[in-house]
Amino acid sequence: MSEQYLSAFAVDGDALLRAVGSGDESFVRSALDRIAPLAAGDRLLRATDPAEVESALRELADGRLDPARPGGYGWLLELLLPGAGDRLGAAILPGRGWHELADTFRSWGLPTLAGLWARPWPWPRAEVSDGDPWPFPCLAAGPELDRVHAELAGFDTDRIQEEPELLPGGDEDAVEEVEWLVGELLPAWTAGARERGLGLLVLRDGGK
């Protein structure tokens, strides 16, 4: 069965963007030092080859971004985020279609959450970012994060049980997982980022 992996972090997105082109050697070395412990904890899907990682990290640090780099740079976020902010949690959602939830959220009157879910954060820079990246980073900060928080706080999760036809593919088997995502995970992660005065970045990976 296909699975989608979610990792949530409270981060200063601007600070992470500023690392690109900074020439900071510690940015490279500290990320490389993170590979072994994160891999040992089964928290890396892609950034496991130190040689491949170092090459991409140096391009980032030097600001020599290659628009034609196979796979782009988004796969490095799973390695960079644990050093850039606070880990808020992770989850595994079984099955497919989770990336299509934006239309469902919009139908439930959660427009800001829908926009967050559908819009990739253009990291490391817009001109080298894939319009449909995978893994998929979504970032909400400041007033947008406040609006997501308010939408989730006012949402009646009974609608998930009552309107399963709104789920991607009308998949009634996903009802419990969507309740968990919308009723527990996202509210907790949103609150955690707001308490820290940071943005919420959710990285989605695994099967679509």
CYANA upper distance limits for C-alpha pairs under 8 A (distance plus 0.5 A):
  1 MET  CA     94 PRO  CA      7.62
  1 MET  CA     95 GLY  CA      6.63
  2 SER  CA     94 PRO  CA      6.82
  2 SER  CA     95 GLY  CA      5.45
  2 SER  CA     96 ARG  CA      6.66
  2 SER  CA    206 GLY  CA      8.09
  2 SER  CA    207 GLY  CA      5.83
  2 SER  CA    208 LYS  CA      8.08
  3 GLU  CA     92 ILE  CA      7.05
  3 GLU  CA     93 LEU  CA      6.16
  3 GLU  CA     94 PRO  CA      4.95
  3 GLU  CA     95 GLY  CA      5.71
  3 GLU  CA     96 ARG  CA      7.19
  3 GLU  CA    206 GLY  CA      6.40
  3 GLU  CA    207 GLY  CA      5.84
  3 GLU  CA    208 LYS  CA      8.18
  4 GLN  CA     92 ILE  CA      6.23
  4 GLN  CA     93 LEU  CA      5.61
  4 GLN  CA     94 PRO  CA      6.85
  4 GLN  CA     95 GLY  CA      7.72
  4 GLN  CA     96 ARG  CA      7.78
  4 GLN  CA     98 TRP  CA      7.77
  4 GLN  CA    204 ARG  CA      7.26
  4 GLN  CA    205 ASP  CA      6.23
  4 GLN  CA    206 GLY  CA      5.10
  4 GLN  CA    207 GLY  CA      5.84
  4 GLN  CA    208 LYS  CA      7.24
  5 TYR  CA     90 ALA  CA      7.91
  5 TYR  CA     91 ALA  CA      6.47
  5 TYR  CA     92 ILE  CA      5.18
  5 TYR  CA     93 LEU  CA      6.91
  5 TYR  CA    203 LEU  CA      8.47
  5 TYR  CA    204 ARG  CA      6.15
  5 TYR  CA    205 ASP  CA      5.60
  5 TYR  CA    206 GLY  CA      6.08
  6 LEU  CA     90 ALA  CA      5.84
  6 LEU  CA     91 ALA  CA      5.63
  6 LEU  CA     92 ILE  CA      6.76
  6 LEU  CA     93 LEU  CA      8.33
  6 LEU  CA    202 VAL  CA      7.05
  6 LEU  CA    203 LEU  CA      6.16
  6 LEU  CA    204 ARG  CA      5.27
  6 LEU  CA    205 ASP  CA      7.12
  7 SER  CA     87 ARG  CA      8.32
  7 SER  CA     88 LEU  CA      8.31
  7 SER  CA     89 GLY  CA      6.57
  7 SER  CA     90 ALA  CA      4.84
  7 SER  CA     91 ALA  CA      7.17
  7 SER  CA    202 VAL  CA      6.12
  7 SER  CA    203 LEU  CA      5.72
  7 SER  CA    204 ARG  CA      7.26
  8 ALA  CA     87 ARG  CA      6.62
  8 ALA  CA     88 LEU  CA      5.79
  8 ALA  CA     89 GLY  CA      5.88
  8 ALA  CA     90 ALA  CA      6.54
  8 ALA  CA    189 TRP  CA      7.28
  8 ALA  CA    200 LEU  CA      7.49
  8 ALA  CA    201 LEU  CA      6.23
  8 ALA  CA    202 VAL  CA      4.96
  8 ALA  CA    203 LEU  CA      6.93
  9 PHE  CA     81 LEU  CA      7.50
  9 PHE  CA     82 PRO  CA      8.21
  9 PHE  CA     85 GLY  CA      6.75
  9 PHE  CA     86 ASP  CA      5.94
  9 PHE  CA     87 ARG  CA      4.96
  9 PHE  CA     88 LEU  CA      5.62
  9 PHE  CA     89 GLY  CA      7.76
  9 PHE  CA    189 TRP  CA      8.32
  9 PHE  CA    193 ALA  CA      8.04
  9 PHE  CA    200 LEU  CA      6.39
  9 PHE  CA    201 LEU  CA      5.79
  9 PHE  CA    202 VAL  CA      7.02
 10 ALA  CA     85 GLY  CA      5.95
 10 ALA  CA     86 ASP  CA      5.63
 10 ALA  CA     87 ARG  CA      6.99
 10 ALA  CA     88 LEU  CA      7.14
 10 ALA  CA    192 GLY  CA      7.64
 10 ALA  CA    193 ALA  CA      5.24
 10 ALA  CA    196 ARG  CA      7.85
 10 ALA  CA    198 LEU  CA      6.10
 10 ALA  CA    199 GLY  CA      6.00
 10 ALA  CA    200 LEU  CA      5.38
 10 ALA  CA    201 LEU  CA      6.85
 11 VAL  CA     81 LEU  CA      8.22
 11 VAL  CA     84 ALA  CA      6.76
 11 VAL  CA     85 GLY  CA      5.04
 11 VAL  CA     86 ASP  CA      7.24
 11 VAL  CA    193 ALA  CA      8.11
 11 VAL  CA    198 LEU  CA      5.90
 11 VAL  CA    199 GLY  CA      5.73
 11 VAL  CA    200 LEU  CA      6.80
 11 VAL  CA    201 LEU  CA      7.23
 12 ASP  CA     16 LEU  CA      7.10
 12 ASP  CA     84 ALA  CA      8.01
 12 ASP  CA     85 GLY  CA      7.61
 12 ASP  CA    198 LEU  CA      6.08
 12 ASP  CA    199 GLY  CA      6.44
 13 GLY  CA     17 LEU  CA      6.76
 13 GLY  CA    139 LEU  CA      8.27
 13 GLY  CA    199 GLY  CA      7.32
 14 ASP  CA     18 ARG  CA      6.67
 15 ALA  CA     19 ALA  CA      7.06
 16 LEU  CA     20 VAL  CA      7.89
 16 LEU  CA     84 ALA  CA      7.30
 17 LEU  CA    123 TRP  CA      7.63
 17 LEU  CA    124 PRO  CA      6.73
 17 LEU  CA    125 ARG  CA      8.25
 18 ARG  CA     22 SER  CA      7.15
 19 ALA  CA     23 GLY  CA      8.41
 19 ALA  CA     24 ASP  CA      7.87
 19 ALA  CA     27 PHE  CA      7.91
 19 ALA  CA     60 LEU  CA      8.26
 19 ALA  CA     61 ALA  CA      7.02
 20 VAL  CA     60 LEU  CA      5.57
 20 VAL  CA     61 ALA  CA      5.66
 20 VAL  CA     62 ASP  CA      7.64
 20 VAL  CA     63 GLY  CA      6.21
 20 VAL  CA    124 PRO  CA      7.31
 21 GLY  CA     60 LEU  CA      6.54
 21 GLY  CA     61 ALA  CA      5.22
 21 GLY  CA     62 ASP  CA      5.17
 21 GLY  CA     63 GLY  CA      4.21
 21 GLY  CA     64 ARG  CA      7.98
 22 SER  CA     61 ALA  CA      6.00
 22 SER  CA     62 ASP  CA      7.06
 22 SER  CA     63 GLY  CA      7.81
 23 GLY  CA     61 ALA  CA      5.32
 23 GLY  CA     62 ASP  CA      5.56
 23 GLY  CA     63 GLY  CA      8.21
 24 ASP  CA     28 VAL  CA      7.73
 24 ASP  CA     61 ALA  CA      6.62
 25 GLU  CA     29 ARG  CA      6.80
 25 GLU  CA     61 ALA  CA      7.95
 26 SER  CA     30 SER  CA      6.18
 27 PHE  CA     31 ALA  CA      6.78
 27 PHE  CA     61 ALA  CA      7.72
 28 VAL  CA     32 LEU  CA      6.78
 28 VAL  CA     54 GLU  CA      7.45
 28 VAL  CA     57 LEU  CA      6.31
 28 VAL  CA     58 ARG  CA      7.11
 28 VAL  CA     61 ALA  CA      7.72
 29 ARG  CA     33 ASP  CA      6.68
 30 SER  CA     34 ARG  CA      6.89
 31 ALA  CA     35 ILE  CA      7.45
 31 ALA  CA     79 LEU  CA      6.96
 31 ALA  CA     80 LEU  CA      6.66
 31 ALA  CA     83 GLY  CA      7.98
 32 LEU  CA     50 PRO  CA      7.14
 32 LEU  CA     53 VAL  CA      7.93
 32 LEU  CA     54 GLU  CA      7.44
 34 ARG  CA     38 LEU  CA      6.62
 34 ARG  CA     79 LEU  CA      7.46
 35 ILE  CA     39 ALA  CA      6.39
 35 ILE  CA     44 LEU  CA      8.44
 35 ILE  CA     47 ALA  CA      7.87
 35 ILE  CA     48 THR  CA      6.85
 35 ILE  CA     50 PRO  CA      7.95
 35 ILE  CA     79 LEU  CA      7.50
 36 ALA  CA     40 ALA  CA      6.55
 37 PRO  CA     41 GLY  CA      6.77
 38 LEU  CA     42 ASP  CA      6.86
 38 LEU  CA     43 ARG  CA      5.68
 38 LEU  CA     44 LEU  CA      6.62
 38 LEU  CA     79 LEU  CA      8.38
 39 ALA  CA     43 ARG  CA      6.20
 39 ALA  CA     44 LEU  CA      5.83
 39 ALA  CA     48 THR  CA      7.42
 43 ARG  CA     78 GLU  CA      8.48
 44 LEU  CA     48 THR  CA      7.22
 44 LEU  CA     78 GLU  CA      7.08
 44 LEU  CA     79 LEU  CA      7.76
 46 ARG  CA     75 TRP  CA      6.89
 46 ARG  CA     76 LEU  CA      8.38
 47 ALA  CA     53 VAL  CA      6.73
 47 ALA  CA     75 TRP  CA      7.14
 47 ALA  CA     76 LEU  CA      6.60
 47 ALA  CA     78 GLU  CA      7.80
 47 ALA  CA     79 LEU  CA      7.04
 48 THR  CA     53 VAL  CA      7.95
 49 ASP  CA     53 VAL  CA      6.53
 50 PRO  CA     54 GLU  CA      6.38
 51 ALA  CA     55 SER  CA      6.86
 52 GLU  CA     56 ALA  CA      7.00
 53 VAL  CA     57 LEU  CA      6.52
 53 VAL  CA     76 LEU  CA      7.96
 54 GLU  CA     58 ARG  CA      6.59
 55 SER  CA     59 GLU  CA      7.00
 56 ALA  CA     60 LEU  CA      6.90
 56 ALA  CA     73 TYR  CA      7.63
 57 LEU  CA     61 ALA  CA      6.62
 57 LEU  CA     76 LEU  CA      8.48
 58 ARG  CA     62 ASP  CA      6.37
 59 GLU  CA     63 GLY  CA      6.32
 59 GLU  CA     64 ARG  CA      5.33
 59 GLU  CA     65 LEU  CA      6.19
 59 GLU  CA     66 ASP  CA      8.34
 60 LEU  CA     64 ARG  CA      6.86
 60 LEU  CA     65 LEU  CA      6.72
 60 LEU  CA    124 PRO  CA      8.37
 65 LEU  CA    128 VAL  CA      7.75
 66 ASP  CA     72 GLY  CA      8.43
 66 ASP  CA    128 VAL  CA      7.74
 67 PRO  CA     72 GLY  CA      7.68
 67 PRO  CA    127 GLU  CA      8.08
 67 PRO  CA    128 VAL  CA      5.36
 67 PRO  CA    129 SER  CA      8.34
 68 ALA  CA     72 GLY  CA      7.84
 69 ARG  CA     73 TYR  CA      8.34
 71 GLY  CA     75 TRP  CA      7.87
 72 GLY  CA    128 VAL  CA      8.07
 72 GLY  CA    129 SER  CA      7.85
 72 GLY  CA    130 ASP  CA      8.10
 73 TYR  CA     77 LEU  CA      8.26
 73 TYR  CA    123 TRP  CA      8.44
 73 TYR  CA    124 PRO  CA      7.64
 74 GLY  CA    123 TRP  CA      7.41
 74 GLY  CA    124 PRO  CA      8.06
 74 GLY  CA    133 PRO  CA      7.86
 74 GLY  CA    134 TRP  CA      7.88
 74 GLY  CA    135 PRO  CA      6.97
 74 GLY  CA    136 PHE  CA      8.16
 74 GLY  CA    137 PRO  CA      8.21
 75 TRP  CA    134 TRP  CA      8.16
 75 TRP  CA    135 PRO  CA      6.69
 76 LEU  CA     80 LEU  CA      6.71
 77 LEU  CA     81 LEU  CA      6.06
 78 GLU  CA     82 PRO  CA      7.92
 78 GLU  CA    203 LEU  CA      8.22
 79 LEU  CA     83 GLY  CA      8.30
 80 LEU  CA     84 ALA  CA      6.71
 81 LEU  CA     85 GLY  CA      6.62
 81 LEU  CA     87 ARG  CA      8.47
 82 PRO  CA     86 ASP  CA      7.12
 82 PRO  CA     87 ARG  CA      6.86
 88 LEU  CA    189 TRP  CA      6.42
 88 LEU  CA    192 GLY  CA      7.27
 88 LEU  CA    193 ALA  CA      8.42
 89 GLY  CA    189 TRP  CA      7.81
 93 LEU  CA     98 TRP  CA      8.44
 93 LEU  CA    177 GLU  CA      7.27
 95 GLY  CA    207 GLY  CA      8.43
 96 ARG  CA    207 GLY  CA      7.09
 96 ARG  CA    208 LYS  CA      5.73
 97 GLY  CA    101 LEU  CA      7.88
 97 GLY  CA    168 PRO  CA      6.46
 97 GLY  CA    169 GLY  CA      8.19
 97 GLY  CA    208 LYS  CA      6.27
 98 TRP  CA    168 PRO  CA      7.93
 98 TRP  CA    208 LYS  CA      7.27
 99 HIS  CA    117 TRP  CA      8.00
 99 HIS  CA    118 ALA  CA      8.14
 99 HIS  CA    208 LYS  CA      7.00
100 GLU  CA    104 THR  CA      8.32
100 GLU  CA    118 ALA  CA      8.40
100 GLU  CA    168 PRO  CA      6.65
101 LEU  CA    105 PHE  CA      6.70
101 LEU  CA    114 ALA  CA      7.96
101 LEU  CA    117 TRP  CA      7.85
101 LEU  CA    167 LEU  CA      7.50
101 LEU  CA    168 PRO  CA      6.88
102 ALA  CA    106 ARG  CA      6.72
102 ALA  CA    113 LEU  CA      8.05
102 ALA  CA    114 ALA  CA      4.80
102 ALA  CA    115 GLY  CA      7.40
102 ALA  CA    117 TRP  CA      6.22
102 ALA  CA    118 ALA  CA      6.26
103 ASP  CA    107 SER  CA      6.72
103 ASP  CA    114 ALA  CA      7.27
104 THR  CA    108 TRP  CA      6.88
104 THR  CA    114 ALA  CA      8.32
104 THR  CA    166 LEU  CA      6.10
104 THR  CA    167 LEU  CA      6.38
104 THR  CA    168 PRO  CA      7.75
105 PHE  CA    109 GLY  CA      7.03
105 PHE  CA    110 LEU  CA      5.62
105 PHE  CA    111 PRO  CA      7.19
105 PHE  CA    113 LEU  CA      7.23
105 PHE  CA    114 ALA  CA      5.71
106 ARG  CA    110 LEU  CA      5.63
106 ARG  CA    111 PRO  CA      5.44
106 ARG  CA    113 LEU  CA      8.40
106 ARG  CA    114 ALA  CA      6.06
107 SER  CA    166 LEU  CA      8.04
108 TRP  CA    159 ARG  CA      8.37
109 GLY  CA    151 GLU  CA      8.49
110 LEU  CA    114 ALA  CA      6.64
110 LEU  CA    148 VAL  CA      8.25
110 LEU  CA    151 GLU  CA      6.33
110 LEU  CA    152 LEU  CA      8.07
111 PRO  CA    115 GLY  CA      6.69
112 THR  CA    116 LEU  CA      6.71
112 THR  CA    144 GLU  CA      7.60
112 THR  CA    147 ARG  CA      7.05
112 THR  CA    148 VAL  CA      6.19
112 THR  CA    151 GLU  CA      8.19
113 LEU  CA    117 TRP  CA      6.61
113 LEU  CA    148 VAL  CA      5.97
113 LEU  CA    151 GLU  CA      8.15
114 ALA  CA    118 ALA  CA      6.70
115 GLY  CA    119 ARG  CA      6.37
116 LEU  CA    120 PRO  CA      8.23
116 LEU  CA    138 CYS  CA      6.45
116 LEU  CA    139 LEU  CA      7.27
116 LEU  CA    140 ALA  CA      7.14
117 TRP  CA    138 CYS  CA      6.85
118 ALA  CA    138 CYS  CA      8.38
119 ARG  CA    138 CYS  CA      6.97
120 PRO  CA    131 GLY  CA      7.76
120 PRO  CA    132 ASP  CA      7.78
120 PRO  CA    133 PRO  CA      7.74
120 PRO  CA    136 PHE  CA      6.69
120 PRO  CA    137 PRO  CA      6.02
120 PRO  CA    138 CYS  CA      5.63
120 PRO  CA    139 LEU  CA      8.15
121 TRP  CA    137 PRO  CA      6.08
121 TRP  CA    138 CYS  CA      5.66
121 TRP  CA    139 LEU  CA      6.32
122 PRO  CA    126 ALA  CA      5.36
122 PRO  CA    129 SER  CA      6.08
122 PRO  CA    130 ASP  CA      8.48
123 TRP  CA    129 SER  CA      6.71
124 PRO  CA    128 VAL  CA      7.75
124 PRO  CA    129 SER  CA      7.42
125 ARG  CA    129 SER  CA      6.61
129 SER  CA    133 PRO  CA      7.95
132 ASP  CA    136 PHE  CA      8.09
133 PRO  CA    137 PRO  CA      8.49
134 TRP  CA    204 ARG  CA      8.13
134 TRP  CA    205 ASP  CA      6.92
135 PRO  CA    203 LEU  CA      7.16
135 PRO  CA    204 ARG  CA      6.06
135 PRO  CA    205 ASP  CA      5.04
135 PRO  CA    206 GLY  CA      7.98
136 PHE  CA    203 LEU  CA      6.14
136 PHE  CA    204 ARG  CA      5.54
136 PHE  CA    205 ASP  CA      6.99
137 PRO  CA    201 LEU  CA      7.17
137 PRO  CA    202 VAL  CA      6.37
137 PRO  CA    203 LEU  CA      4.98
137 PRO  CA    204 ARG  CA      6.91
138 CYS  CA    201 LEU  CA      6.08
138 CYS  CA    202 VAL  CA      5.90
138 CYS  CA    203 LEU  CA      6.95
139 LEU  CA    199 GLY  CA      7.22
139 LEU  CA    200 LEU  CA      6.09
139 LEU  CA    201 LEU  CA      4.87
139 LEU  CA    202 VAL  CA      7.07
140 ALA  CA    144 GLU  CA      6.26
140 ALA  CA    145 LEU  CA      5.47
140 ALA  CA    199 GLY  CA      6.07
140 ALA  CA    200 LEU  CA      5.85
140 ALA  CA    201 LEU  CA      7.12
141 ALA  CA    145 LEU  CA      5.29
141 ALA  CA    146 ASP  CA      8.28
141 ALA  CA    198 LEU  CA      7.15
141 ALA  CA    199 GLY  CA      4.54
141 ALA  CA    200 LEU  CA      6.79
142 GLY  CA    146 ASP  CA      6.96
142 GLY  CA    198 LEU  CA      8.20
142 GLY  CA    199 GLY  CA      7.30
143 PRO  CA    147 ARG  CA      6.73
144 GLU  CA    148 VAL  CA      6.83
145 LEU  CA    149 HIS  CA      6.66
145 LEU  CA    190 THR  CA      7.56
145 LEU  CA    194 ARG  CA      8.07
145 LEU  CA    199 GLY  CA      7.52
145 LEU  CA    200 LEU  CA      7.78
146 ASP  CA    150 ALA  CA      6.72
146 ASP  CA    194 ARG  CA      8.21
147 ARG  CA    151 GLU  CA      6.61
148 VAL  CA    152 LEU  CA      6.72
148 VAL  CA    190 THR  CA      8.12
149 HIS  CA    153 ALA  CA      6.63
149 HIS  CA    187 PRO  CA      7.06
149 HIS  CA    190 THR  CA      6.55
149 HIS  CA    191 ALA  CA      7.62
150 ALA  CA    154 GLY  CA      6.74
151 GLU  CA    155 PHE  CA      6.68
152 LEU  CA    182 VAL  CA      7.61
152 LEU  CA    183 GLY  CA      8.03
152 LEU  CA    186 LEU  CA      8.34
152 LEU  CA    187 PRO  CA      6.78
153 ALA  CA    187 PRO  CA      7.80
157 THR  CA    161 GLN  CA      8.11
157 THR  CA    179 GLU  CA      6.99
157 THR  CA    182 VAL  CA      8.06
157 THR  CA    183 GLY  CA      6.89
158 ASP  CA    162 GLU  CA      6.81
159 ARG  CA    163 GLU  CA      6.18
160 ILE  CA    164 PRO  CA      6.40
160 ILE  CA    175 VAL  CA      6.87
160 ILE  CA    178 VAL  CA      7.92
160 ILE  CA    179 GLU  CA      7.20
161 GLN  CA    175 VAL  CA      6.95
163 GLU  CA    167 LEU  CA      8.35
164 PRO  CA    170 GLY  CA      6.44
164 PRO  CA    171 ASP  CA      7.29
164 PRO  CA    172 GLU  CA      5.95
164 PRO  CA    175 VAL  CA      7.20
165 GLU  CA    169 GLY  CA      8.06
165 GLU  CA    170 GLY  CA      4.69
165 GLU  CA    171 ASP  CA      7.57
165 GLU  CA    172 GLU  CA      7.84
166 LEU  CA    170 GLY  CA      6.37
167 LEU  CA    171 ASP  CA      6.43
167 LEU  CA    172 GLU  CA      8.02
167 LEU  CA    174 ALA  CA      8.30
171 ASP  CA    175 VAL  CA      8.07
174 ALA  CA    178 VAL  CA      6.63
175 VAL  CA    179 GLU  CA      6.67
176 GLU  CA    180 TRP  CA      6.75
177 GLU  CA    181 LEU  CA      6.62
178 VAL  CA    182 VAL  CA      6.45
178 VAL  CA    183 GLY  CA      8.38
179 GLU  CA    183 GLY  CA      5.75
179 GLU  CA    184 GLU  CA      7.93
180 TRP  CA    184 GLU  CA      5.71
180 TRP  CA    185 LEU  CA      6.75
181 LEU  CA    185 LEU  CA      5.36
181 LEU  CA    186 LEU  CA      6.39
182 VAL  CA    186 LEU  CA      6.11
182 VAL  CA    187 PRO  CA      7.49
183 GLY  CA    187 PRO  CA      7.12
184 GLU  CA    188 ALA  CA      6.58
185 LEU  CA    189 TRP  CA      6.60
186 LEU  CA    190 THR  CA      6.36
187 PRO  CA    191 ALA  CA      6.55
188 ALA  CA    192 GLY  CA      6.59
189 TRP  CA    193 ALA  CA      6.79
189 TRP  CA    200 LEU  CA      7.71
190 THR  CA    194 ARG  CA      6.77
190 THR  CA    200 LEU  CA      6.88
191 ALA  CA    195 GLU  CA      6.54
192 GLY  CA    196 ARG  CA      7.00
193 ALA  CA    197 GLY  CA      6.77
193 ALA  CA    198 LEU  CA      5.70
193 ALA  CA    199 GLY  CA      6.20
193 ALA  CA    200 LEU  CA      5.95
194 ARG  CA    198 LEU  CA      6.49
194 ARG  CA    199 GLY  CA      7.63
